[in-house]
Amino acid sequence: MSNSTATDAPRQPVDSPLSHGLKQRHLSMIALGGVIGAGLFVGSGAGIAAAGPSIVVAYALSGLLVMLVMRMLGEMSAAYPSSGSFSAHAERAIGPWAGFTAGWAFWVLLCTAVGLEGIGAAQIVHGWLPGTPEWAWVALFMVVFCGTNLAAVRNFGEFEFWFAALKVGAISLFLVLGVLAICGVLPGTDSPGTSHLGDFLPNGGNGLIIGLLASVFAYGGLETVTIAAAESENPVKGVASAVRTAMWRIALFYVGSMAVIVTLVPWDSPEVVEKGPYVAALDELGIPGAGQLMNVVVLVALLSAMNANIYGASRIGYSLVERGQGPKVLGRVSGGVPRIAVLVSSLFGFGCVLLSYWRPDDVFSWLLNMIGAVILVVWIFIAASQLRLRRRLERETPEKLVVRMWGFPWLTWVALAGMAAVFVLMAREPDTRVQLYSTGGMTLALAAVGYARQRRGAARR
């Protein structure tokens, strides 16, 4: 690959036909609420059961890695705002094949996640209304959020604003009640002190590794704010603000809530996995109706993720097509919205739901394994792109460095080493090894197709 190919800017028009209907309050709340995903409420129980109180260390370590990734992504997105986010940056820094690989892998991840979140949300509603079929609820949610995203982008922003407000309010209240209980000042409760923290590593290093892997994937979804920023009133300001506040958001919502939970509840309590760690903690405090209250919060988190992932998938798909990396029909824009891309992304997600009913043990299972480590692949492309683009920005347009990666290039290399370590840990564990190999196969296939397209494009030029 020649240097000229690797350094050519992505072929995305400067004056994108996408609207700029997201206000700063939308972007701020998307950044805030995007940290609080369904994985935090649902998936953290298994991590606590494996790692015990050391889950706090696991979330802190993976949180540090995510902060570095977000800082790198923020630096590039503030300099080059684009609805393609890291995919456009990878194309600019490494070459079209890299943008193709990162973009389409992430598109498959988001669309599949839409289906998974729809299934999770439908199961909660089915528990409240057992006589109704789950698939009908999934279809209803799909129609609602597909319709939201087909309308003006401001509608997406409003939904996410209020979803995020509910999530932030709920977890903030949880943290306040938990801290009061730990301090012994919450009426009707006795402080547990440090009685639940004595056996800090109950399952040794292997338990910590399992908790670490669970925590890494709970952070997925933070990238959406850099995609949305391209359609905001002030993309550079929006990205800069979101990235600069990422550290305290991760520390407070993830690490803070894990610390509260393992202090309040014995790590080996069956309720941590059966009911979920947040419900278990609220039950420990004697909060009436805690289970249903948290089910509402989890439902909101799942619906918020559905909405955000349909949006993210449609914009990534649109950006790829605008750069000549996919079927042109996905690039059609009307009313400032890539409506065909929204429809296709939603249909792919609903197709995943149907597969979960029709072929749960083979096709659906294979699809889940295939997306298992995609977020790590995306992070590697982010780090590799930032290594190359930072030097170019310093040399050619230093005024665009509104956000700067800390300790460049050393911390970028530290982040890459951390990602490599996670890959090694995944290869050690039987449950994650299949995901690693399946994701690797899909990534290599996409890279081969992308490189072949790049060679054909170079030959035509």
Secondary structure, 3 states (H helix, E strand, C coil): CCHHHHHCCCCCCCCCCCCCCECHHHHHHHHHHHCCCHHHHHCHHHHHHHHHHHHHHHHHHHHHHHHHHHHHHHHHHHHCCCCCCHHHHHHHHCCHHHHHHHHHHHHHHHHHHHHHHHHHHHHHHHHHCCCCCHHHHHHHHHHHHHHHHHCCHHHHHHHHHHHHHHHHHHHHHHHHHHHHHHCCCCCCCCCCCCCCCCCCCCCHHHHHHHHHHHHHHHCCCCCHHHHHHHHECCHHHHHHHHHHCHHHHHHHHHHHHHHHHHHHCCCCCHHHHHCCHHHHHHHHCCCCCHHHHHHHHHHHHHHHHHHHHHHHHHHHHHHHHHCCCCCHHHHCCECCECHHHHHHHHHHHHHHHHHHHHCCCCHHHHHHHHCCCHHHHHHHHHHHHHHHHHHHHHHHCHHHCCCCCCCCCHHHHHHHHHHHHHHHHHHHCHHHHHHHHHHHHHHHHHHHHHHHHHHHHHHHC
